Amino acid sequence: MTQAYGNQHNPTEIKVKKAEKRLDISFDDGQSFAIAAELLRVESPSAEVQGHSPDEKKLVAGRSHVGIIGVEAVGNYAIKIVFDDLHDSGIYTWDYLYQLGQNQDSLLAAYVAALDEAGLSRHPNATNAGPVKSGGGCGGGGKGGCG
């Protein structure tokens, strides 16, 4: 079998499960994966997320709620996923999707650990809350003002 653009793995079926917020993908070697939209989003192969080197990779917080609007074919070697937060610049090759599927547990664990270390959350309402302040100021229960 010929390989599309150097891909070692080729999908036999791709389904977007909008209600479940995941992508189900089966490959020609019999492997099948159900990959959460959140993981696909935070591990987007786009330069916006990955940067131009491993040192530039961005930590994307607050995406536990993200869903998939749609999927578009990119030639016969990849797909572009459109997320409901309007991110759509990543090109997911078949091999990249296969790698995400195989390693999703460890990738998710590393992502959660990085968020914890940065004081961020997977949940959108907690992401921009910032540190909790005690005493006066906005929402602090004291008599401070809000600017």
Buried (B, 14 or more C-beta within 10 A) or exposed (E): EEEBEEBEBBBEEBEBBEEEBBBBBBBEEEEEBEBBBBBBBBBBBBEEBBEEEEEEEEEBBBBBBBBBBEBEEEEEBBBBBBBBBEBBBBBBBBBBBBBBBEEBEEBBEEBEEBBEEEEBBBBBEBBEEEEEEEEEBEEEEEEEEEE
